Amino acid sequence: MKAIRLSRKVHKWFALVLGIQLFLWALSGFYMVAVDIDIIHGDMLVKNMDTNVGSYAQVGIPLERIAGEFPDSSSVTLTAVVDRPAYLVEGPTPRLLDANSGELLSPINKNTATQIATYHYAGDGEVSRVQLIESDPPTELQSRALPLWRVDFDDVWNSSFYVDPNSGQFTTRRHSLWRVFDFLWMLHVMDYDTRSDINNNVLRIFSVFGTLLGLSGVWLLFYSFNRRKVDGIAK
C-alpha cells in the first residue's frame, strides 16, 4: 500500500508541475498551425519588394568610380531608394549614395525613412509615429543591429516598419499577430531572454520532468493492474 500511495503522490506532483507548461505548449502549438505563416510574416502588408535595377542601367556615376572612391568597401551595389537610383556601399558602416550626383544620402533623416516605409506599405493606415531607435530595442527586433528607424501605422494590425538609416533598406515589419506569435513562441521554447535558443536549460529541465511524469504514470499503472488482479482473485 505504501508503494501505491508513493506512486500516486509522485505522479500527482509531476503532473502539477508540468500541467501548466503542457497547456502552454498545446496553446502555442495550436496558434502556430492555425494562423497561416504568410500572415505571421506580414506578407499582406508589403509591396514593392523587388527592385528592378535594370531600369537604372544609365546612371550619372559609373559603379567603377564609386568602388575606386571606397577601396575599403566589401561590395558596391546598384539599388534604389523609393525609385531613386542609389549605390549601397557595404563596409564597417554601410553608405548610401545618389547614383546620379554622388551625394551621400545616409544616414537618412526622418522624412526619408517615412517615405521608404510608406513606399513599401500595402495597407490603408496612416503614419502615426516615427522614431529612431538607437538603444534599448524592443524584443521584436530580436538580434537586428541598431540604429533603426521605426515607422508605425494606425491600421488594424498595429503595423511597424523598420528602416536602416545607414543603408536606407527596408529591414523588417512587425504587427499584432506576429507579436502574439513571438510571445507564444517564447512560451513554447521556454527561452524568456532571446526567444531563439531551443536548447536552453529550462527546456531541458522540463523535458526531464516530462519523462519522469511518464515513468511515474507507468509505475502507477502497474499497481493499478496489479490491484485489479488481486481484487479479482479475492472475489
C-alpha positions as CSV (number, residue, x, y, z in Angstrom):
1,M,0.0,0.0,0.0
2,K,2.9,2.4,0.7
3,A,4.2,1.8,-2.8
4,I,0.8,2.6,-4.3
5,R,0.5,5.8,-2.3
6,L,4.0,6.9,-3.2
7,S,3.4,6.2,-6.9
8,R,0.2,8.3,-6.8
9,K,1.9,11.1,-4.9
10,V,4.9,11.2,-7.3
11,H,2.7,11.2,-10.4
12,K,0.4,13.9,-8.9
13,W,3.3,16.3,-8.2
14,F,4.9,15.8,-11.5
15,A,1.6,16.4,-13.2
16,L,1.1,19.6,-11.1
17,V,4.5,20.9,-12.1
18,L,4.1,20.1,-15.8
19,G,0.4,20.8,-16.2
20,I,0.6,24.5,-16.9
21,Q,3.5,24.2,-19.3
22,L,1.8,21.3,-21.1
23,F,-1.2,23.6,-21.6
24,L,1.1,26.4,-22.9
25,W,2.8,24.0,-25.3
26,A,-0.6,22.9,-26.6
27,L,-2.0,26.5,-26.8
28,S,1.1,27.9,-28.6
29,G,1.3,24.9,-30.9
30,F,-2.3,25.4,-31.9
31,Y,-1.7,29.1,-32.7
32,M,1.3,28.2,-34.8
33,V,-0.7,25.8,-37.0
34,A,-4.0,27.7,-37.0
35,V,-2.6,31.0,-38.3
36,D,-1.0,31.0,-41.8
37,I,2.7,31.6,-41.7
38,D,2.4,34.2,-44.5
39,I,0.1,36.2,-42.3
40,I,2.5,35.9,-39.4
41,H,5.3,37.2,-41.7
42,G,3.1,40.1,-42.7
43,D,3.3,39.5,-46.4
44,M,-0.1,41.2,-46.9
45,L,1.3,44.4,-45.6
46,V,4.2,44.9,-48.0
47,K,4.7,45.9,-51.6
48,N,7.4,47.0,-54.0
49,M,9.9,44.4,-52.6
50,D,11.5,43.6,-55.9
51,T,13.9,46.3,-57.1
52,N,14.3,46.4,-60.9
53,V,17.8,47.7,-61.2
54,G,17.7,47.1,-65.0
55,S,15.8,50.4,-65.4
56,Y,18.8,52.2,-63.8
57,A,21.4,51.0,-66.3
58,Q,22.2,54.5,-67.3
59,V,23.2,56.4,-64.2
60,G,25.3,59.6,-63.8
61,I,28.2,57.9,-62.0
62,P,29.6,54.5,-63.1
63,L,30.0,51.8,-60.5
64,E,33.7,51.6,-61.0
65,R,34.2,55.2,-59.8
66,I,32.3,54.6,-56.6
67,A,34.3,51.4,-56.0
68,G,37.5,53.4,-56.5
69,E,36.4,56.1,-54.1
70,F,35.7,53.5,-51.4
71,P,38.6,50.9,-51.6
72,D,37.8,49.7,-48.0
73,S,34.3,48.6,-49.1
74,S,33.4,44.9,-49.3
75,S,30.8,45.4,-52.1
76,V,29.1,48.2,-54.1
77,T,25.5,47.5,-55.3
78,L,23.2,49.5,-57.5
79,T,19.9,49.7,-55.8
80,A,17.0,52.1,-55.3
81,V,15.5,54.3,-52.6
82,V,11.9,54.9,-53.4
83,D,12.6,54.6,-57.2
84,R,15.7,56.8,-56.8
85,P,18.8,55.0,-58.1
86,A,21.5,54.7,-55.4
87,Y,24.7,52.9,-54.7
88,L,24.9,50.9,-51.5
89,V,28.5,50.7,-50.3
90,E,28.9,47.9,-47.8
91,G,31.6,48.1,-45.2
92,P,32.0,48.6,-41.5
93,T,29.3,51.2,-41.8
94,P,27.1,51.0,-44.9
95,R,26.9,54.1,-47.0
96,L,24.2,55.2,-49.4
97,L,25.0,57.5,-52.3
98,D,22.9,59.0,-55.1
99,A,23.8,57.2,-58.3
100,N,23.4,60.3,-60.4
101,S,25.0,63.0,-58.3
102,G,27.2,61.0,-55.9
103,E,25.6,62.8,-52.9
104,L,25.8,61.0,-49.6
105,L,22.3,60.1,-48.6
106,S,23.0,58.3,-45.4
107,P,22.2,58.4,-42.6
108,I,18.7,59.1,-43.8
109,N,16.5,61.5,-42.0
110,K,13.0,61.1,-40.6
111,N,11.2,62.2,-43.7
112,T,13.2,59.8,-46.0
113,A,12.6,56.9,-43.6
114,T,8.9,57.7,-43.7
115,Q,8.9,57.8,-47.5
116,I,10.7,54.4,-47.6
117,A,8.3,52.8,-45.2
118,T,5.2,54.2,-46.9
119,Y,6.6,53.1,-50.3
120,H,6.7,49.5,-49.1
121,Y,3.5,49.7,-47.0
122,A,0.5,48.0,-48.7
123,G,-2.1,48.7,-46.0
124,D,-4.6,51.5,-45.7
125,G,-3.4,53.1,-42.5
126,E,-1.7,56.4,-41.9
127,V,1.7,57.0,-40.3
128,S,1.1,57.6,-36.6
129,R,4.7,57.8,-35.2
130,V,8.3,57.8,-36.4
131,Q,11.2,57.3,-34.1
132,L,14.9,56.5,-34.3
133,I,15.8,53.6,-32.1
134,E,19.4,53.8,-31.1
135,S,19.4,51.8,-27.8
136,D,17.1,49.6,-25.7
137,P,15.4,48.0,-28.7
138,P,12.1,46.2,-28.4
139,T,12.2,42.4,-28.2
140,E,10.5,42.2,-31.6
141,L,13.7,43.4,-33.3
142,Q,15.5,40.2,-32.0
143,S,19.2,40.5,-32.8
144,R,19.0,43.1,-35.5
145,A,21.7,45.8,-35.3
146,L,20.8,49.4,-34.3
147,P,20.2,52.1,-35.1
148,L,16.9,51.6,-37.0
149,W,14.0,53.9,-37.9
150,R,10.6,52.7,-36.7
151,V,7.6,53.8,-38.6
152,D,4.2,52.9,-37.0
153,F,0.9,52.8,-38.9
154,D,-2.6,53.2,-37.4
155,D,-4.1,50.2,-39.1
156,V,-5.9,47.2,-37.5
157,W,-2.7,45.3,-37.5
158,N,-0.7,47.9,-35.5
159,S,2.0,47.6,-38.1
160,S,5.5,48.8,-37.6
161,F,8.1,49.1,-40.4
162,Y,11.8,49.3,-39.7
163,V,14.3,51.1,-41.9
164,D,18.1,51.0,-41.7
165,P,19.3,54.7,-41.6
166,N,22.7,53.8,-43.0
167,S,21.7,51.6,-45.9
168,G,18.2,53.0,-46.5
169,Q,16.9,49.5,-46.8
170,F,13.6,48.3,-45.5
171,T,14.7,45.9,-42.8
172,T,11.5,44.2,-41.5
173,R,7.9,44.6,-40.4
174,R,6.0,43.7,-37.3
175,H,2.3,43.6,-36.5
176,S,-0.1,42.3,-33.8
177,L,-0.3,38.7,-35.0
178,W,3.5,38.4,-35.3
179,R,3.8,39.8,-31.8
180,V,1.4,37.2,-30.4
181,F,3.3,34.5,-32.3
182,D,6.6,35.8,-30.8
183,F,5.2,35.7,-27.3
184,L,3.7,32.2,-27.7
185,W,7.0,31.0,-29.3
186,M,8.8,32.3,-26.2
187,L,6.4,30.2,-24.0
188,H,6.8,27.2,-26.4
189,V,10.6,27.0,-26.4
190,M,10.8,28.4,-22.8
191,D,13.5,30.9,-23.8
192,Y,12.5,34.0,-21.9
193,D,15.6,36.0,-22.9
194,T,16.4,35.9,-26.6
195,R,13.4,33.8,-27.6
196,S,15.6,31.9,-30.1
197,D,17.5,29.3,-28.1
198,I,15.7,26.0,-28.4
199,N,18.3,24.2,-26.4
200,N,18.1,26.2,-23.2
201,N,18.4,24.7,-19.7
202,V,14.8,25.4,-18.7
203,L,13.5,23.4,-21.6
204,R,15.9,20.6,-20.8
205,I,14.7,20.5,-17.1
206,F,11.0,20.4,-18.1
207,S,11.8,17.7,-20.7
208,V,13.3,15.6,-17.9
209,F,10.3,16.2,-15.7
210,G,8.1,15.2,-18.6
211,T,9.9,11.9,-18.9
212,L,9.6,11.3,-15.2
213,L,5.9,12.1,-15.4
214,G,5.5,9.3,-18.0
215,L,7.6,6.9,-16.0
216,S,5.6,7.6,-12.8
217,G,2.4,7.0,-14.8
218,V,3.7,3.6,-15.9
219,W,4.6,2.9,-12.2
220,L,1.1,3.9,-11.1
221,L,-0.4,1.9,-14.0
222,F,1.5,-1.2,-12.9
223,Y,0.0,-1.0,-9.4
224,S,-3.5,-0.3,-10.8
225,F,-3.4,-3.5,-12.9
226,N,-1.9,-5.4,-10.1
227,R,-4.7,-4.3,-7.7
228,R,-7.3,-5.4,-10.2
229,K,-5.7,-8.8,-10.4
230,V,-5.6,-9.2,-6.6
231,D,-9.2,-8.0,-6.3
232,G,-10.3,-10.5,-9.0
233,I,-8.7,-13.4,-7.1
234,A,-10.2,-12.3,-3.8
235,K,-13.7,-12.4,-5.3
